[in-house]
Amino acid sequence: MSLDDLRLQIDALDRQLVELLVARSRVTAEIGAVKRERGLALYVPERESELLNARREQAAAAGADPDLVEDVLRRVMRGSYASQETALPAVVDTRAPVVVIGGRGAMGRLMVSLFERAGYPVRVIDVDNLADLPNAVVDAGLVMVSVPIDRTAQVIASLPPLPEHCVLCDITSVKQTPLEAMLAAHAGPVVGLHPMFGPDVKSLVKQVVVVCHGREPARYDWLLRQLEAWGALLREESPAAHDQAMQMIQAMRHFTTIAYGVFLSRQPADLDRLLRLSSPIYRLELAMVGRLFAQSPMLYADIMLQADALPELISDYRHALDELLALVRADDRDGLISRFREVQAYFGDLAPRLLKESAELLRKMHDAQGGKA
């Protein structure tokens, strides 16, 4: 057969693939409607794992690449979860209003959207106009505080009396101080939440939410089940341990990203040229730097300034940089290799696992980069 004939066959097969994807999306939309009606979770890990394993076995038996089949299916499933989120399931009676203080902010708008799509009546209180709070919370089932970190404790302290059954929670990125403030402000159920994602997510499926327990967990269990029904993965942690971990996960990481951005901005570095010549791994790193600078400077300043141990961590980080700089200046190859091996031993068996995870990300970056100038 000629090359043109073979290309015509590929075109025909691709059209069939599109038709199959459209048919599958119709079925997943119907599944979403059934789940919403019955209050079932959008994401069921066991079902996803079972499906992927079955298709991998089928691919291997047919002589196809199981990894390729899994890649395709994961992308299709991600789209399926998004389509099912048009209307979200509710796990309890939705007549009790949800009050979101700061509901016009980026994360607040996301939470408002989630509850509204699940059928909850939602009342939005602007952080700069708290005069409407007493009327808004009089019959509330949930009051969620979603305000800038530097105002969280102040807003919580100014809350009017809440109904006894009302759940009070916050979604800020520090937990110990807000949780203490909520326990002092409300005698009823209290819980601290930290969504480990930004407001630009399309779905809560597989998104991590840290839970710091406060008071009367049986009364806010419905809220945790609601987040799980929307696909979130809950991680329980004490407030102190959470805040300590965030020193590294957020504050230190943001600091080093900002420092690298400042460094780049002061070099004769053409960003377009850097991207054009980048390998997928550097393009991904540069993308993460650019992502941060596309967001609110106030948010990141507050996260760093709330981290009490950050100055000491930065000092330690600077010491590590100075040590490596000295080795480079001394042209000390053995010293650099020695430091590398020290860190290699620290990561241990985790390093190969992370290598595999990053390889998948880099493959996706490589595919996205193809054909771009």
C-alpha positions as CSV (number, residue, x, y, z in Angstrom):
1,M,0.0,0.0,0.0
2,S,1.1,3.5,-0.7
3,L,1.9,6.0,2.1
4,D,-1.2,8.0,1.2
5,D,-3.4,4.9,1.5
6,L,-1.9,4.1,5.0
7,R,-2.5,7.7,6.0
8,L,-6.1,7.4,5.0
9,Q,-6.4,4.4,7.2
10,I,-4.9,6.3,10.1
11,D,-7.4,9.2,9.5
12,A,-10.3,6.7,9.5
13,L,-9.1,5.1,12.8
14,D,-8.6,8.5,14.4
15,R,-12.2,9.4,13.5
16,Q,-13.4,6.2,15.1
17,L,-11.4,7.1,18.2
18,V,-13.1,10.5,18.4
19,E,-16.5,8.8,18.0
20,L,-15.7,6.4,20.8
21,L,-14.6,9.2,23.1
22,V,-17.8,11.1,22.4
23,A,-19.9,8.0,23.1
24,R,-17.9,7.3,26.3
25,S,-18.4,10.9,27.5
26,R,-22.1,10.5,27.1
27,V,-22.1,7.5,29.3
28,T,-19.9,9.2,32.0
29,A,-22.3,12.2,32.0
30,E,-25.1,9.8,32.8
31,I,-23.0,8.2,35.5
32,G,-22.5,11.6,37.0
33,A,-26.2,12.2,37.1
34,V,-26.8,8.9,38.9
35,K,-24.0,9.7,41.4
36,R,-25.5,13.1,42.1
37,E,-29.0,11.7,42.6
38,R,-27.7,9.0,45.0
39,G,-25.0,11.2,46.7
40,L,-22.2,8.9,45.6
41,A,-18.6,9.8,45.3
42,L,-17.2,11.0,42.0
43,Y,-13.9,9.3,42.5
44,V,-13.7,5.7,43.6
45,P,-10.0,4.6,43.7
46,E,-10.8,0.9,43.7
47,R,-12.9,1.2,40.6
48,E,-10.3,3.3,38.8
49,S,-7.5,0.8,39.7
50,E,-9.6,-2.2,38.6
51,L,-10.4,-0.6,35.3
52,L,-6.8,0.4,34.6
53,N,-5.4,-3.0,35.5
54,A,-7.9,-4.8,33.3
55,R,-7.1,-2.6,30.3
56,R,-3.3,-3.0,30.9
57,E,-3.8,-6.8,30.9
58,Q,-5.8,-6.6,27.7
59,A,-3.2,-4.4,26.1
60,A,-0.4,-6.8,27.0
61,A,-2.3,-9.8,25.7
62,A,-2.9,-7.9,22.4
63,G,0.8,-7.0,22.0
64,A,0.2,-3.3,22.8
65,D,2.1,-1.1,25.2
66,P,0.3,-1.2,28.6
67,D,1.8,2.1,29.6
68,L,0.5,3.8,26.5
69,V,-3.0,2.4,27.1
70,E,-2.9,3.6,30.7
71,D,-1.7,7.1,29.7
72,V,-4.6,7.4,27.3
73,L,-7.2,6.1,29.7
74,R,-6.0,8.4,32.6
75,R,-6.4,11.4,30.3
76,V,-9.8,10.3,29.2
77,M,-10.8,9.6,32.8
78,R,-9.6,13.0,33.9
79,G,-12.0,14.5,31.3
80,S,-14.8,12.2,32.6
81,Y,-14.4,13.4,36.1
82,A,-14.6,17.0,34.9
83,S,-17.8,16.3,33.0
84,Q,-19.4,14.7,36.0
85,E,-18.7,17.8,38.1
86,T,-21.2,19.9,36.2
87,A,-23.6,19.0,39.0
88,L,-22.1,17.7,42.2
89,P,-23.4,15.1,44.7
90,A,-24.6,16.2,48.1
91,V,-24.3,13.8,51.0
92,V,-26.8,15.5,53.4
93,D,-30.0,17.6,53.3
94,T,-29.0,20.8,51.6
95,R,-31.5,23.1,53.1
96,A,-29.1,24.5,55.8
97,P,-27.3,27.5,54.2
98,V,-23.5,27.6,53.7
99,V,-22.0,31.0,54.5
100,V,-18.6,31.7,52.9
101,I,-16.8,34.7,54.4
102,G,-14.5,36.0,51.7
103,G,-16.5,34.2,49.0
104,R,-15.5,36.7,46.4
105,G,-11.8,35.9,46.7
106,A,-10.3,33.3,44.3
107,M,-10.4,30.3,46.7
108,G,-13.7,31.5,48.2
109,R,-15.3,31.6,44.7
110,L,-14.2,28.0,44.1
111,M,-15.8,26.8,47.3
112,V,-19.0,28.8,46.6
113,S,-19.2,27.1,43.2
114,L,-18.7,23.6,44.7
115,F,-21.5,24.0,47.2
116,E,-23.9,25.7,44.8
117,R,-23.4,22.9,42.2
118,A,-24.3,20.4,44.9
119,G,-27.5,22.3,45.6
120,Y,-26.6,24.0,48.9
121,P,-28.0,27.5,49.4
122,V,-24.9,29.7,49.7
123,R,-24.5,33.2,51.2
124,V,-21.4,35.2,50.3
125,I,-20.1,37.7,52.8
126,D,-17.4,40.1,51.5
127,V,-14.4,40.3,53.8
128,D,-14.6,44.1,53.8
129,N,-18.3,44.2,54.7
130,L,-19.0,42.0,57.7
131,A,-22.1,44.0,58.8
132,D,-24.4,41.4,57.1
133,L,-22.9,38.5,59.1
134,P,-25.4,38.4,62.0
135,N,-28.3,37.9,59.6
136,A,-26.4,35.6,57.3
137,V,-25.4,33.1,60.0
138,V,-28.6,32.9,62.0
139,D,-29.7,29.6,60.4
140,A,-26.4,28.5,58.9
141,G,-25.3,24.9,58.8
142,L,-21.7,25.8,57.8
143,V,-19.6,29.0,58.1
144,M,-16.4,28.8,56.1
145,V,-13.7,31.5,56.6
146,S,-11.8,32.1,53.4
147,V,-9.9,35.4,53.9
148,P,-6.2,36.5,53.7
149,I,-4.0,34.9,56.3
150,D,-3.2,38.2,58.0
151,R,-6.9,38.8,58.6
152,T,-8.1,35.3,59.5
153,A,-7.9,35.5,63.3
154,Q,-9.3,39.0,63.3
155,V,-12.4,38.0,61.2
156,I,-12.9,34.8,63.3
157,A,-12.8,36.9,66.6
158,S,-15.5,39.2,65.2
159,L,-18.0,36.5,64.4
160,P,-21.4,36.9,65.9
161,P,-22.9,34.0,67.8
162,L,-23.4,30.9,65.6
163,P,-26.2,28.3,65.9
164,E,-25.2,25.5,68.2
165,H,-25.2,22.9,65.4
166,C,-23.4,25.1,62.9
167,V,-19.9,23.9,61.7
168,L,-17.2,26.6,61.7
169,C,-14.2,26.0,59.5
170,D,-11.4,27.9,57.8
171,I,-9.4,27.1,54.7
172,T,-6.2,29.1,55.3
173,S,-2.7,27.6,54.8
174,V,-1.8,27.9,58.5
175,K,-3.8,26.0,61.0
176,Q,-2.7,26.4,64.7
177,T,-3.7,30.1,65.1
178,P,-6.9,30.0,63.2
179,L,-8.0,26.8,64.9
180,E,-7.4,28.3,68.3
181,A,-9.3,31.4,67.3
182,M,-12.3,29.3,66.1
183,L,-12.4,27.2,69.2
184,A,-12.5,30.5,71.3
185,A,-15.2,32.1,69.0
186,H,-17.7,29.2,68.7
187,A,-18.8,26.6,71.3
188,G,-20.0,24.2,68.6
189,P,-18.3,22.0,66.0
190,V,-15.0,23.4,64.7
191,V,-12.5,22.0,62.1
192,G,-9.5,23.4,60.3
193,L,-9.1,22.7,56.5
194,H,-6.2,23.4,54.2
195,P,-6.9,22.7,50.5
196,M,-3.5,21.8,49.0
197,F,-4.3,23.2,45.6
198,G,-5.0,26.6,44.0
199,P,-8.3,28.1,42.9
200,D,-7.7,27.2,39.3
201,V,-8.4,23.5,39.7
202,K,-11.1,22.1,37.5
203,S,-12.0,19.3,39.8
204,L,-11.4,18.1,43.4
205,V,-10.8,14.6,42.2
206,K,-7.5,13.4,43.8
207,Q,-6.8,16.9,45.3
208,V,-5.5,16.8,48.8
209,V,-7.2,18.5,51.7
210,V,-5.5,18.5,55.1
211,V,-7.9,18.1,58.1
212,C,-7.0,19.4,61.5
213,H,-9.6,18.3,64.0
214,G,-11.1,20.8,66.4
215,R,-14.3,20.0,68.4
216,E,-17.2,17.6,67.9
217,P,-16.0,15.7,64.9
218,A,-19.3,13.7,64.7
219,R,-21.1,17.0,63.8
220,Y,-18.7,18.0,61.0
221,D,-18.3,14.5,59.6
222,W,-20.8,15.4,56.9
223,L,-18.5,18.1,55.6
224,L,-15.5,15.7,55.4
225,R,-17.7,13.1,53.6
226,Q,-18.9,15.9,51.3
227,L,-15.3,16.7,50.3
228,E,-14.6,13.0,49.7
229,A,-17.8,12.7,47.6
230,W,-16.4,15.5,45.4
231,G,-13.2,13.4,45.0
232,A,-10.9,15.0,47.5
233,L,-8.3,13.0,49.4
234,L,-8.3,13.9,53.1
235,R,-5.1,13.9,55.1
236,E,-5.5,14.2,58.9
237,E,-2.8,16.1,60.8
238,S,-2.3,18.0,64.0
239,P,-2.2,21.8,63.7
240,A,1.3,22.0,65.0
241,A,2.6,19.2,62.7
242,H,0.8,20.7,59.8
243,D,2.3,24.2,60.3
244,Q,5.8,22.7,60.7
245,A,5.4,20.7,57.5
246,M,4.2,23.8,55.6
247,Q,7.4,25.6,56.5
248,M,9.1,23.3,54.0
249,I,6.2,22.5,51.6
250,Q,5.1,26.0,51.1
251,A,7.1,28.8,52.7
252,M,10.6,27.5,51.9
253,R,9.5,26.4,48.4
254,H,7.9,29.7,47.6
255,F,11.0,31.6,48.9
256,T,13.4,29.6,46.7
257,T,11.1,30.1,43.7
258,I,10.9,33.8,44.3
259,A,14.7,34.0,44.8
260,Y,15.2,32.2,41.4
261,G,12.7,34.6,39.8
262,V,14.6,37.6,41.2
263,F,17.9,36.1,40.0
264,L,16.5,35.5,36.5
265,S,15.1,39.0,36.3
266,R,18.5,40.5,37.0
267,Q,20.4,38.4,34.4
268,P,20.6,39.1,30.7
269,A,18.3,36.1,30.3
270,D,15.7,36.1,27.4
271,L,12.8,34.0,28.7
272,D,11.6,33.1,25.2
273,R,15.1,31.9,24.2
274,L,15.3,29.9,27.4
275,L,12.0,28.2,26.7
276,R,12.9,27.6,23.0
277,L,16.1,25.8,23.9
278,S,14.9,24.1,27.1
279,S,14.7,20.4,27.7
280,P,11.3,19.3,29.1
281,I,12.6,19.2,32.7
282,Y,13.9,22.8,32.6
283,R,10.7,24.0,30.8
284,L,8.7,22.4,33.6
285,E,10.9,24.1,36.2
286,L,10.5,27.4,34.5
287,A,6.8,26.9,34.2
288,M,6.5,26.4,37.9
289,V,8.4,29.7,38.5
290,G,6.2,31.5,36.0
291,R,3.1,30.0,37.6
292,L,3.9,31.6,40.9
293,F,4.5,35.0,39.4
294,A,1.1,34.8,37.7
295,Q,-0.6,34.9,41.1
296,S,-1.1,37.2,44.0
297,P,2.1,38.6,45.6
298,M,0.1,39.3,48.8
299,L,-0.7,35.6,49.2
300,Y,2.9,34.5,49.0
301,A,4.2,37.3,51.2
302,D,1.7,36.3,53.9
303,I,2.5,32.6,53.6
304,M,6.3,33.3,54.1
305,L,5.8,35.9,56.8
306,Q,3.6,33.5,58.8
307,A,6.3,30.9,58.9
308,D,8.1,31.6,62.1
309,A,11.0,29.3,61.3
310,L,11.6,30.6,57.8
311,P,14.5,32.9,58.7
312,E,16.4,30.0,60.2
313,L,15.6,27.7,57.3
314,I,16.8,30.4,54.8
315,S,20.0,30.8,56.8
316,D,20.6,27.0,56.5
317,Y,19.8,27.1,52.8
318,R,22.2,29.9,52.3
319,H,24.9,28.0,54.1
320,A,24.3,25.0,51.8
321,L,24.6,27.3,48.8
322,D,27.8,28.8,50.1
323,E,29.2,25.4,50.7
324,L,28.5,24.3,47.2
325,L,29.7,27.6,45.8
326,A,33.1,27.0,47.6
327,L,33.4,23.6,46.0
328,V,32.6,25.0,42.5
329,R,35.1,27.8,42.9
330,A,37.7,25.3,44.1
331,D,37.0,23.1,41.1
332,D,36.4,20.3,43.6
333,R,34.8,17.5,41.6
334,D,35.2,14.9,44.4
335,G,33.6,17.3,46.9
336,L,30.6,17.8,44.6
337,I,30.2,14.1,44.1
338,S,30.4,13.5,47.8
339,R,27.7,16.0,48.6
340,F,25.5,14.4,45.8
341,R,26.0,11.0,47.3
342,E,25.0,12.3,50.8
343,V,21.7,13.6,49.5
344,Q,21.3,10.4,47.4
345,A,21.5,8.4,50.6
346,Y,19.0,10.7,52.3
347,F,16.4,10.1,49.6
348,G,17.1,6.3,49.6
349,D,14.5,4.1,48.0
350,L,12.3,7.2,47.4
351,A,14.6,8.5,44.7
352,P,13.8,5.8,42.1
353,R,10.1,6.2,42.8
354,L,10.3,10.0,42.3
355,L,12.4,9.4,39.1
356,K,9.5,7.3,37.7
357,E,6.9,9.9,38.7
358,S,8.9,12.7,37.2
359,A,9.5,10.8,34.0
360,E,5.7,10.7,33.4
361,L,5.5,14.5,33.9
362,L,8.4,15.0,31.6
363,R,6.8,12.9,28.9
364,K,3.7,15.1,29.1
365,M,5.8,18.2,28.9
366,H,7.7,16.8,25.9
367,D,4.4,16.0,24.1
368,A,3.0,19.5,24.8
369,Q,6.3,21.1,23.7
370,G,6.3,19.4,20.3
371,G,5.9,21.9,17.4
372,K,6.2,25.0,19.6
373,A,8.7,27.7,18.6
